[in-house]
């Protein structure tokens, strides 16, 4: 389709009509909905009169199908009014809110379709005829709905219900700026949140935004395999270059002849599986690099999609500590540029991806050159330029091997295949890595994590120190990620305190005090519920793990982090639970062995006896017989 071109500056949205009521049809249909700048000129993508609107304001990992709305997919009687509604939403947003992004507009359109189709089944021909009774009947239909795709046979989740109900409220509000307004609020005595069950303690954030935490064994298997492939990545890319050289030398020959030559080369190197296996290995390397970067940075999928060549920077502090960073654009907030700290393992993956992406970046450059010759105002030129230096690229055979940044949906499919190849029964998805990262950082701060210990310890530094690392790099922190880490830390603490306040026996000075306090009913009566008590104690108590006890000291004077770790047994800040019992059993047996050493002095023997007594006390308080190792 030929697009309009104009050299006029793009008008501010405030200067365009806020609604289409009263406009002549010709003037209304010529209103610009979206445009893109190509080689210094504005090219109009969509006008009001088009049946399909191309939208803008999307992240680079959004597929083309989610960048447009097709009004012909709506019931005919609602197509005109939905154009007016969507135009108003596009230009002015909703009350108290800013203008929506393209993804929000697309979601609004998608979620409105089931409601409009429901109205069609009720023989309602225009929005003005919608009543609260019709809206409540839609609520019942949504509650009775059973999913047929991802969660086969399951009802809609609370979040899914909220999506559908909130759109009806939005339609009511936005339709007031059209010639066909909904006359009454859909449900005057309640709200979408309440009907979806997302009020009170079951809040929208706590239920709708909660990502399932990947189990450690699943994560370790996935990350282990990914890092193994990253370590072998250089050799694989060297092989890719050698195969590319074969194609250059045989330029002009039939593609099948070149394919046979490449296959023979692989066979001579004892590479099993031929070109098909090699091509899969190249794609698996891309997935492996993604897994390593997502696991160690905490970046969202679109933030990794926005990574470009040259995104890495290295800085250092006055103590000689070296920090690695990646810079990308985050479109979750208005901040834009963000920096994320990464370990050396991620640097290796990043360097590999820069090399991996080179032929794909070259393909995009070639595409831009061809399009310029054919039509210097082709909107695809500007779109291609947005992906020109991206790293996580892929080809679309359906679009003539066009190269673009992989979409979130493509990544989820690739990750599920990666997990399946490892024999894992886990629906791996992009958003799970961010929560796993936050959980691991929280565990590191809590003190009971050893994996990537140094890197995660860096993540727990005060932000003031982080800002001091470098004036240019390291100052655009992902604040949302810090909040996610804090939430994970609070969850860990609540889990620990919940165990303390159960039937579990405890040792240590603070553990003994907790059990004594718990036996007094008047103390428990202070709280509304057991969960309220757990939350209160978790929030007010400083808790960290030193490996052989939980320490509640709110300073750095933990006496258990010395050579004499058995001192925790009598420390007023220590809590020792059954999970620590194997450590004290091992200490007890080792100390017994020391008593038989012929060259131990009297002072040494007394010290061993004292530590034996401490270990014995801990084990007995936890319900174990130290001599028989039986509880």
DRENPA-262905 format. One record per residue (C-alpha): x, y, z; residue number from 1; residue in three letters; chain. Coordinates in steps of 0.2 Angstrom, whole numbers. Example, Ala and Ser with C-alpha at 12.3 -4.5 7.8 and 13.67 -1.06 7.14 Angstrom:
BEGIN
> x/y/z/num/residuo/cadena
> 62/-22/39/1/ALA/A $
> 68/-5/36/2/SER/A $
//
This chain:
BEGIN
> x/y/z/num/residuo/cadena
> 0/0/0/1/UNK/A $
> 7/17/-4/2/UNK/A $
> 8/28/11/3/UNK/A $
> 6/47/12/4/UNK/A $
> 21/57/14/5/UNK/A $
> 23/75/21/6/UNK/A $
> 37/86/25/7/UNK/A $
> 26/95/38/8/UNK/A $
> 31/94/57/9/UNK/A $
> 21/81/66/10/UNK/A $
> 7/90/75/11/UNK/A $
> 7/89/94/12/UNK/A $
> -8/78/100/13/UNK/A $
> -14/93/110/14/UNK/A $
> -17/102/93/15/UNK/A $
> -27/87/86/16/UNK/A $
> -46/85/89/17/UNK/A $
> -49/76/106/18/UNK/A $
> -64/68/99/19/UNK/A $
> -73/66/82/20/UNK/A $
> -91/71/87/21/UNK/A $
> -97/84/76/22/UNK/A $
> -84/83/63/23/UNK/A $
> -88/81/44/24/UNK/A $
> -85/63/38/25/UNK/A $
> -72/68/26/26/UNK/A $
> -62/78/39/27/UNK/A $
> -65/64/52/28/UNK/A $
> -59/50/40/29/UNK/A $
> -43/60/36/30/UNK/A $
> -37/62/54/31/UNK/A $
> -20/55/56/32/UNK/A $
> -19/41/68/33/UNK/A $
> -1/36/67/34/UNK/A $
> 15/41/57/35/UNK/A $
> 33/37/56/36/UNK/A $
> 48/47/52/37/UNK/A $
> 58/40/37/38/UNK/A $
> 74/49/31/39/UNK/A $
> 68/65/39/40/UNK/A $
> 50/65/32/41/UNK/A $
> 34/60/40/42/UNK/A $
> 25/45/32/43/UNK/A $
> 7/43/38/44/UNK/A $
> 4/25/42/45/UNK/A $
> -15/26/47/46/UNK/A $
> -29/38/45/47/UNK/A $
> -46/37/55/48/UNK/A $
> -55/30/39/49/UNK/A $
> -44/15/38/50/UNK/A $
> -51/-2/43/51/UNK/A $
> -34/-7/50/52/UNK/A $
> -25/6/61/53/UNK/A $
> -6/4/63/54/UNK/A $
> -1/9/81/55/UNK/A $
> 16/15/88/56/UNK/A $
> 24/15/105/57/UNK/A $
> 29/-3/106/58/UNK/A $
> 44/-12/113/59/UNK/A $
> 56/-19/100/60/UNK/A $
> 50/-37/105/61/UNK/A $
> 32/-35/99/62/UNK/A $
> 26/-45/84/63/UNK/A $
> 18/-36/70/64/UNK/A $
> 1/-44/73/65/UNK/A $
> 1/-34/90/66/UNK/A $
> 5/-18/83/67/UNK/A $
> -11/-15/74/68/UNK/A $
> -30/-16/77/69/UNK/A $
> -42/-22/64/70/UNK/A $
> -60/-15/66/71/UNK/A $
> -67/-28/54/72/UNK/A $
> -65/-41/68/73/UNK/A $
> -78/-32/78/74/UNK/A $
> -97/-34/76/75/UNK/A $
> -102/-23/62/76/UNK/A $
> -114/-12/72/77/UNK/A $
> -100/-7/84/78/UNK/A $
> -86/-4/72/79/UNK/A $
> -90/15/70/80/UNK/A $
> -92/19/88/81/UNK/A $
> -76/9/93/82/UNK/A $
> -66/19/81/83/UNK/A $
> -72/35/90/84/UNK/A $
> -69/27/107/85/UNK/A $
> -51/21/102/86/UNK/A $
> -47/38/94/87/UNK/A $
> -52/47/110/88/UNK/A $
> -42/35/121/89/UNK/A $
> -27/37/109/90/UNK/A $
> -28/56/110/91/UNK/A $
> -32/60/128/92/UNK/A $
> -31/44/138/93/UNK/A $
> -43/41/152/94/UNK/A $
> -47/52/167/95/UNK/A $
> -32/54/178/96/UNK/A $
> -21/45/167/97/UNK/A $
> -9/49/153/98/UNK/A $
> -10/44/135/99/UNK/A $
> -9/25/133/100/UNK/A $
> 5/16/124/101/UNK/A $
> 2/6/109/102/UNK/A $
> 2/-10/119/103/UNK/A $
> -12/-3/130/104/UNK/A $
> -22/2/116/105/UNK/A $
> -20/-15/108/106/UNK/A $
> -25/-24/124/107/UNK/A $
> -40/-13/126/108/UNK/A $
> -46/-17/109/109/UNK/A $
> -43/-36/111/110/UNK/A $
> -52/-36/128/111/UNK/A $
> -67/-26/122/112/UNK/A $
> -71/-39/108/113/UNK/A $
> -79/-52/120/114/UNK/A $
> -90/-39/128/115/UNK/A $
> -96/-32/111/116/UNK/A $
> -99/-50/104/117/UNK/A $
> -109/-53/120/118/UNK/A $
> -120/-38/116/119/UNK/A $
> -122/-45/99/120/UNK/A $
> -129/-61/106/121/UNK/A $
> -141/-51/116/122/UNK/A $
> -147/-42/100/123/UNK/A $
> -141/-25/107/124/UNK/A $
> -137/-15/92/125/UNK/A $
> -128/1/99/126/UNK/A $
> -119/6/115/127/UNK/A $
> -133/17/121/128/UNK/A $
> -144/2/123/129/UNK/A $
> -132/-6/136/130/UNK/A $
> -140/-8/153/131/UNK/A $
> -132/-13/170/132/UNK/A $
> -142/-29/168/133/UNK/A $
> -134/-33/151/134/UNK/A $
> -117/-29/159/135/UNK/A $
> -120/-41/174/136/UNK/A $
> -125/-55/162/137/UNK/A $
> -108/-52/154/138/UNK/A $
> -100/-55/171/139/UNK/A $
> -109/-71/174/140/UNK/A $
> -104/-77/156/141/UNK/A $
> -85/-73/160/142/UNK/A $
> -86/-82/177/143/UNK/A $
> -93/-97/168/144/UNK/A $
> -81/-96/154/145/UNK/A $
> -68/-111/152/146/UNK/A $
> -52/-108/143/147/UNK/A $
> -47/-118/128/148/UNK/A $
> -29/-114/125/149/UNK/A $
> -15/-112/138/150/UNK/A $
> -26/-118/153/151/UNK/A $
> -37/-130/145/152/UNK/A $
> -54/-132/154/153/UNK/A $
> -49/-119/168/154/UNK/A $
> -59/-104/172/155/UNK/A $
> -52/-86/170/156/UNK/A $
> -40/-81/183/157/UNK/A $
> -44/-66/194/158/UNK/A $
> -33/-56/183/159/UNK/A $
> -41/-62/168/160/UNK/A $
> -58/-57/175/161/UNK/A $
> -52/-40/180/162/UNK/A $
> -45/-37/162/163/UNK/A $
> -63/-40/155/164/UNK/A $
> -73/-31/168/165/UNK/A $
> -61/-16/168/166/UNK/A $
> -63/-14/149/167/UNK/A $
> -82/-12/151/168/UNK/A $
> -79/2/164/169/UNK/A $
> -67/10/152/170/UNK/A $
> -79/9/137/171/UNK/A $
> -92/17/148/172/UNK/A $
> -81/32/152/173/UNK/A $
> -74/34/134/174/UNK/A $
> -91/32/125/175/UNK/A $
> -96/48/133/176/UNK/A $
> -86/57/120/177/UNK/A $
> -95/48/106/178/UNK/A $
> -112/50/98/179/UNK/A $
> -117/33/106/180/UNK/A $
> -113/34/124/181/UNK/A $
> -117/20/137/182/UNK/A $
> -130/29/147/183/UNK/A $
> -127/21/164/184/UNK/A $
> -112/14/174/185/UNK/A $
> -111/-4/171/186/UNK/A $
> -112/-9/189/187/UNK/A $
> -117/6/200/188/UNK/A $
> -115/-2/216/189/UNK/A $
> -98/-11/214/190/UNK/A $
> -82/-11/203/191/UNK/A $
> -72/-22/192/192/UNK/A $
> -59/-25/205/193/UNK/A $
> -72/-31/218/194/UNK/A $
> -81/-42/205/195/UNK/A $
> -64/-50/200/196/UNK/A $
> -60/-53/219/197/UNK/A $
> -45/-42/219/198/UNK/A $
> -49/-31/234/199/UNK/A $
> -43/-31/252/200/UNK/A $
> -29/-43/256/201/UNK/A $
> -31/-52/239/202/UNK/A $
> -25/-36/230/203/UNK/A $
> -22/-34/211/204/UNK/A $
> -3/-33/214/205/UNK/A $
> -1/-48/225/206/UNK/A $
> -12/-59/214/207/UNK/A $
> -12/-53/196/208/UNK/A $
> 7/-49/195/209/UNK/A $
> 14/-64/204/210/UNK/A $
> 26/-74/194/211/UNK/A $
> 28/-92/198/212/UNK/A $
> 46/-95/206/213/UNK/A $
> 56/-107/196/214/UNK/A $
> 62/-122/207/215/UNK/A $
> 81/-122/210/216/UNK/A $
> 84/-139/202/217/UNK/A $
> 75/-133/186/218/UNK/A $
> 85/-117/185/219/UNK/A $
> 101/-125/189/220/UNK/A $
> 98/-138/175/221/UNK/A $
> 94/-124/162/222/UNK/A $
> 107/-112/167/223/UNK/A $
> 120/-126/168/224/UNK/A $
> 117/-131/151/225/UNK/A $
> 116/-114/144/226/UNK/A $
> 133/-109/151/227/UNK/A $
> 140/-125/145/228/UNK/A $
> 135/-119/127/229/UNK/A $
> 141/-102/130/230/UNK/A $
> 158/-109/134/231/UNK/A $
> 158/-119/118/232/UNK/A $
> 151/-104/108/233/UNK/A $
> 167/-97/101/234/UNK/A $
> 171/-114/93/235/UNK/A $
> 153/-115/86/236/UNK/A $
> 154/-97/78/237/UNK/A $
> 172/-101/71/238/UNK/A $
> 163/-116/62/239/UNK/A $
> 149/-104/56/240/UNK/A $
> 162/-93/49/241/UNK/A $
> 171/-107/40/242/UNK/A $
> 154/-113/32/243/UNK/A $
> 151/-95/27/244/UNK/A $
> 168/-95/18/245/UNK/A $
> 163/-110/8/246/UNK/A $
> 147/-101/2/247/UNK/A $
> 158/-86/-3/248/UNK/A $
> 170/-97/-13/249/UNK/A $
> 156/-106/-21/250/UNK/A $
> 145/-91/-25/251/UNK/A $
> 135/-93/-41/252/UNK/A $
> 133/-112/-38/253/UNK/A $
> 116/-120/-35/254/UNK/A $
> 111/-119/-17/255/UNK/A $
> 110/-138/-15/256/UNK/A $
> 128/-140/-21/257/UNK/A $
> 133/-127/-8/258/UNK/A $
> 123/-136/5/259/UNK/A $
> 132/-153/1/260/UNK/A $
> 149/-145/2/261/UNK/A $
> 145/-138/19/262/UNK/A $
> 138/-155/25/263/UNK/A $
> 154/-163/19/264/UNK/A $
> 165/-151/28/265/UNK/A $
> 155/-155/44/266/UNK/A $
> 156/-173/41/267/UNK/A $
> 175/-172/40/268/UNK/A $
> 176/-163/57/269/UNK/A $
> 165/-177/64/270/UNK/A $
> 151/-165/68/271/UNK/A $
> 136/-176/70/272/UNK/A $
> 119/-172/63/273/UNK/A $
> 125/-162/48/274/UNK/A $
> 118/-145/43/275/UNK/A $
> 102/-147/52/276/UNK/A $
> 110/-151/68/277/UNK/A $
> 122/-136/66/278/UNK/A $
> 108/-124/62/279/UNK/A $
> 99/-129/78/280/UNK/A $
> 115/-127/88/281/UNK/A $
> 117/-109/82/282/UNK/A $
> 99/-105/87/283/UNK/A $
> 102/-114/104/284/UNK/A $
> 117/-104/107/285/UNK/A $
> 106/-88/105/286/UNK/A $
> 95/-96/118/287/UNK/A $
> 109/-100/129/288/UNK/A $
> 116/-82/129/289/UNK/A $
> 98/-76/133/290/UNK/A $
> 97/-88/148/291/UNK/A $
> 114/-82/155/292/UNK/A $
> 110/-64/153/293/UNK/A $
> 92/-65/159/294/UNK/A $
> 97/-75/174/295/UNK/A $
> 112/-64/180/296/UNK/A $
> 105/-46/175/297/UNK/A $
> 87/-46/180/298/UNK/A $
> 82/-38/164/299/UNK/A $
> 65/-40/157/300/UNK/A $
> 63/-48/140/301/UNK/A $
> 61/-31/130/302/UNK/A $
> 76/-24/139/303/UNK/A $
> 86/-38/133/304/UNK/A $
> 78/-36/116/305/UNK/A $
> 84/-18/116/306/UNK/A $
> 102/-22/119/307/UNK/A $
> 113/-17/105/308/UNK/A $
> 131/-19/100/309/UNK/A $
> 143/-10/112/310/UNK/A $
> 131/-11/127/311/UNK/A $
> 145/-17/139/312/UNK/A $
> 155/-5/150/313/UNK/A $
> 167/-9/164/314/UNK/A $
> 170/2/179/315/UNK/A $
> 180/1/196/316/UNK/A $
> 180/9/213/317/UNK/A $
> 194/15/224/318/UNK/A $
> 196/-2/232/319/UNK/A $
> 200/-10/215/320/UNK/A $
> 184/-19/213/321/UNK/A $
> 179/-21/195/322/UNK/A $
> 160/-20/190/323/UNK/A $
> 153/-24/173/324/UNK/A $
> 137/-16/166/325/UNK/A $
> 125/-17/152/326/UNK/A $
> 115/-2/146/327/UNK/A $
> 98/-4/137/328/UNK/A $
> 82/5/135/329/UNK/A $
> 68/1/147/330/UNK/A $
> 50/5/141/331/UNK/A $
> 42/-1/157/332/UNK/A $
> 44/17/165/333/UNK/A $
> 48/34/158/334/UNK/A $
> 66/33/163/335/UNK/A $
> 72/26/147/336/UNK/A $
> 90/22/149/337/UNK/A $
> 95/9/162/338/UNK/A $
> 111/1/168/339/UNK/A $
> 111/-17/175/340/UNK/A $
> 126/-25/184/341/UNK/A $
> 132/-41/176/342/UNK/A $
> 145/-54/181/343/UNK/A $
> 159/-60/170/344/UNK/A $
> 149/-75/164/345/UNK/A $
> 136/-63/157/346/UNK/A $
> 150/-53/148/347/UNK/A $
> 155/-68/139/348/UNK/A $
> 138/-71/133/349/UNK/A $
> 136/-53/128/350/UNK/A $
> 152/-54/118/351/UNK/A $
> 146/-70/109/352/UNK/A $
> 129/-62/105/353/UNK/A $
> 138/-47/97/354/UNK/A $
> 147/-59/86/355/UNK/A $
> 132/-70/83/356/UNK/A $
> 122/-56/77/357/UNK/A $
> 134/-49/64/358/UNK/A $
> 127/-58/49/359/UNK/A $
> 109/-54/54/360/UNK/A $
> 114/-35/56/361/UNK/A $
> 122/-36/39/362/UNK/A $
> 106/-43/32/363/UNK/A $
> 96/-28/39/364/UNK/A $
> 108/-16/32/365/UNK/A $
> 106/-24/15/366/UNK/A $
> 87/-23/17/367/UNK/A $
> 88/-5/21/368/UNK/A $
> 99/-1/5/369/UNK/A $
> 87/-11/-6/370/UNK/A $
> 71/-2/1/371/UNK/A $
> 79/15/-1/372/UNK/A $
> 82/12/-20/373/UNK/A $
> 64/6/-22/374/UNK/A $
> 55/19/-11/375/UNK/A $
> 65/31/-1/376/UNK/A $
> 49/34/10/377/UNK/A $
> 45/16/13/378/UNK/A $
> 40/15/32/379/UNK/A $
> 49/-1/33/380/UNK/A $
> 66/8/32/381/UNK/A $
> 63/17/49/382/UNK/A $
> 57/1/56/383/UNK/A $
> 72/-9/50/384/UNK/A $
> 83/5/57/385/UNK/A $
> 76/1/75/386/UNK/A $
> 83/-16/74/387/UNK/A $
> 99/-13/64/388/UNK/A $
> 111/-15/79/389/UNK/A $
> 101/-26/90/390/UNK/A $
> 108/-43/96/391/UNK/A $
> 94/-55/98/392/UNK/A $
> 88/-56/80/393/UNK/A $
> 79/-69/70/394/UNK/A $
> 73/-73/52/395/UNK/A $
> 55/-74/47/396/UNK/A $
> 53/-86/33/397/UNK/A $
> 35/-80/31/398/UNK/A $
> 42/-63/27/399/UNK/A $
> 55/-68/15/400/UNK/A $
> 69/-71/28/401/UNK/A $
> 66/-54/35/402/UNK/A $
> 77/-51/50/403/UNK/A $
> 70/-42/66/404/UNK/A $
> 71/-43/84/405/UNK/A $
> 63/-59/91/406/UNK/A $
> 46/-56/99/407/UNK/A $
> 42/-61/117/408/UNK/A $
> 31/-75/110/409/UNK/A $
> 45/-82/100/410/UNK/A $
> 56/-81/115/411/UNK/A $
> 44/-91/125/412/UNK/A $
> 42/-104/112/413/UNK/A $
> 61/-105/111/414/UNK/A $
> 64/-107/129/415/UNK/A $
> 50/-120/131/416/UNK/A $
> 59/-130/117/417/UNK/A $
> 76/-127/126/418/UNK/A $
> 69/-134/143/419/UNK/A $
> 60/-149/133/420/UNK/A $
> 77/-154/125/421/UNK/A $
> 84/-155/143/422/UNK/A $
> 69/-167/148/423/UNK/A $
> 61/-154/160/424/UNK/A $
> 43/-153/162/425/UNK/A $
> 42/-135/166/426/UNK/A $
> 34/-121/155/427/UNK/A $
> 49/-110/154/428/UNK/A $
> 45/-91/150/429/UNK/A $
> 54/-75/149/430/UNK/A $
> 47/-67/164/431/UNK/A $
> 52/-81/176/432/UNK/A $
> 71/-76/175/433/UNK/A $
> 68/-59/183/434/UNK/A $
> 59/-66/198/435/UNK/A $
> 72/-79/200/436/UNK/A $
> 86/-66/199/437/UNK/A $
> 77/-56/212/438/UNK/A $
> 75/-71/223/439/UNK/A $
> 93/-76/222/440/UNK/A $
> 99/-58/226/441/UNK/A $
> 87/-58/241/442/UNK/A $
> 95/-75/247/443/UNK/A $
> 112/-68/245/444/UNK/A $
> 108/-53/255/445/UNK/A $
> 99/-65/267/446/UNK/A $
> 116/-73/268/447/UNK/A $
> 112/-91/263/448/UNK/A $
> 117/-91/245/449/UNK/A $
> 134/-96/237/450/UNK/A $
> 130/-97/219/451/UNK/A $
> 137/-81/210/452/UNK/A $
> 140/-75/228/453/UNK/A $
> 152/-60/223/454/UNK/A $
> 140/-54/210/455/UNK/A $
> 125/-55/220/456/UNK/A $
> 134/-47/235/457/UNK/A $
> 138/-32/224/458/UNK/A $
> 119/-30/220/459/UNK/A $
> 115/-28/238/460/UNK/A $
> 127/-13/241/461/UNK/A $
> 118/3/246/462/UNK/A $
> 113/13/231/463/UNK/A $
> 123/28/237/464/UNK/A $
> 139/17/234/465/UNK/A $
> 132/12/217/466/UNK/A $
> 130/30/212/467/UNK/A $
> 148/33/217/468/UNK/A $
> 155/19/206/469/UNK/A $
> 154/30/190/470/UNK/A $
> 146/47/186/471/UNK/A $
> 140/41/169/472/UNK/A $
> 138/22/171/473/UNK/A $
> 129/14/185/474/UNK/A $
> 118/29/189/475/UNK/A $
> 103/23/179/476/UNK/A $
> 97/10/191/477/UNK/A $
> 82/-1/188/478/UNK/A $
> 72/4/204/479/UNK/A $
> 58/-8/200/480/UNK/A $
> 71/-22/201/481/UNK/A $
> 77/-16/218/482/UNK/A $
> 58/-16/224/483/UNK/A $
> 56/-34/217/484/UNK/A $
> 72/-40/227/485/UNK/A $
> 65/-32/243/486/UNK/A $
> 48/-41/240/487/UNK/A $
> 58/-57/238/488/UNK/A $
> 68/-54/254/489/UNK/A $
> 52/-50/264/490/UNK/A $
> 45/-66/258/491/UNK/A $
> 60/-76/263/492/UNK/A $
> 59/-68/280/493/UNK/A $
> 41/-72/282/494/UNK/A $
> 44/-90/278/495/UNK/A $
> 58/-91/291/496/UNK/A $
> 48/-83/305/497/UNK/A $
> 33/-93/300/498/UNK/A $
> 43/-109/304/499/UNK/A $
> 49/-101/320/500/UNK/A $
> 31/-98/326/501/UNK/A $
> 25/-116/322/502/UNK/A $
> 28/-132/331/503/UNK/A $
> 47/-132/326/504/UNK/A $
> 59/-134/341/505/UNK/A $
> 72/-120/341/506/UNK/A $
> 89/-118/350/507/UNK/A $
> 100/-102/352/508/UNK/A $
> 97/-88/364/509/UNK/A $
> 84/-79/353/510/UNK/A $
> 76/-95/348/511/UNK/A $
> 74/-100/366/512/UNK/A $
> 66/-83/369/513/UNK/A $
> 54/-85/355/514/UNK/A $
> 47/-101/361/515/UNK/A $
> 46/-95/379/516/UNK/A $
> 36/-79/372/517/UNK/A $
> 25/-90/362/518/UNK/A $
> 19/-100/377/519/UNK/A $
> 11/-85/384/520/UNK/A $
> -7/-83/377/521/UNK/A $
> -7/-65/381/522/UNK/A $
> 7/-61/369/523/UNK/A $
> -2/-70/355/524/UNK/A $
> -19/-61/359/525/UNK/A $
> -10/-45/353/526/UNK/A $
> -12/-50/335/527/UNK/A $
> -28/-52/324/528/UNK/A $
> -21/-68/317/529/UNK/A $
> -6/-80/315/530/UNK/A $
> -2/-72/298/531/UNK/A $
> -2/-55/306/532/UNK/A $
> 10/-60/320/533/UNK/A $
> 22/-68/307/534/UNK/A $
> 21/-52/296/535/UNK/A $
> 24/-41/311/536/UNK/A $
> 39/-50/318/537/UNK/A $
> 47/-52/301/538/UNK/A $
> 45/-34/297/539/UNK/A $
> 52/-28/314/540/UNK/A $
> 67/-41/315/541/UNK/A $
> 83/-40/306/542/UNK/A $
> 86/-58/300/543/UNK/A $
> 101/-65/290/544/UNK/A $
> 109/-82/289/545/UNK/A $
> 127/-86/293/546/UNK/A $
> 125/-104/287/547/UNK/A $
> 124/-112/304/548/UNK/A $
> 111/-101/312/549/UNK/A $
> 99/-86/309/550/UNK/A $
> 106/-70/316/551/UNK/A $
> 95/-56/322/552/UNK/A $
> 108/-44/327/553/UNK/A $
> 105/-27/318/554/UNK/A $
> 123/-23/317/555/UNK/A $
> 139/-32/310/556/UNK/A $
> 144/-39/327/557/UNK/A $
> 138/-57/324/558/UNK/A $
> 149/-68/335/559/UNK/A $
> 145/-83/325/560/UNK/A $
> 155/-77/310/561/UNK/A $
> 172/-81/318/562/UNK/A $
> 182/-97/320/563/UNK/A $
> 172/-101/335/564/UNK/A $
> 155/-104/327/565/UNK/A $
> 148/-114/341/566/UNK/A $
> 146/-97/351/567/UNK/A $
> 129/-95/342/568/UNK/A $
> 122/-108/354/569/UNK/A $
> 121/-96/368/570/UNK/A $
> 120/-80/359/571/UNK/A $
> 104/-69/362/572/UNK/A $
> 103/-65/344/573/UNK/A $
> 104/-82/337/574/UNK/A $
> 90/-94/331/575/UNK/A $
> 95/-112/327/576/UNK/A $
> 82/-123/319/577/UNK/A $
> 81/-142/313/578/UNK/A $
> 88/-136/296/579/UNK/A $
> 104/-133/305/580/UNK/A $
> 105/-149/314/581/UNK/A $
> 116/-158/301/582/UNK/A $
> 129/-145/303/583/UNK/A $
> 130/-147/322/584/UNK/A $
> 130/-166/320/585/UNK/A $
> 145/-165/309/586/UNK/A $
> 153/-153/321/587/UNK/A $
> 150/-164/336/588/UNK/A $
> 157/-180/327/589/UNK/A $
> 173/-170/321/590/UNK/A $
> 175/-163/339/591/UNK/A $
> 174/-180/346/592/UNK/A $
> 188/-185/335/593/UNK/A $
> 199/-171/340/594/UNK/A $
> 199/-178/358/595/UNK/A $
> 209/-193/352/596/UNK/A $
> 223/-182/345/597/UNK/A $
> 239/-186/355/598/UNK/A $
> 247/-169/353/599/UNK/A $
> 232/-159/359/600/UNK/A $
> 236/-148/373/601/UNK/A $
> 226/-146/389/602/UNK/A $
> 220/-129/384/603/UNK/A $
> 215/-137/367/604/UNK/A $
> 206/-151/375/605/UNK/A $
> 196/-139/386/606/UNK/A $
> 191/-129/371/607/UNK/A $
> 185/-145/362/608/UNK/A $
> 175/-151/377/609/UNK/A $
> 167/-134/378/610/UNK/A $
> 162/-134/360/611/UNK/A $
> 156/-152/361/612/UNK/A $
> 145/-146/375/613/UNK/A $
> 138/-132/365/614/UNK/A $
> 134/-144/350/615/UNK/A $
> 126/-157/362/616/UNK/A $
> 115/-143/370/617/UNK/A $
> 109/-138/352/618/UNK/A $
> 105/-155/346/619/UNK/A $
> 96/-160/362/620/UNK/A $
> 86/-144/362/621/UNK/A $
> 81/-148/344/622/UNK/A $
> 75/-165/349/623/UNK/A $
> 91/-176/343/624/UNK/A $
> 101/-188/353/625/UNK/A $
> 119/-183/348/626/UNK/A $
> 126/-200/352/627/UNK/A $
> 114/-210/341/628/UNK/A $
> 110/-196/328/629/UNK/A $
> 91/-201/331/630/UNK/A $
> 77/-189/335/631/UNK/A $
//
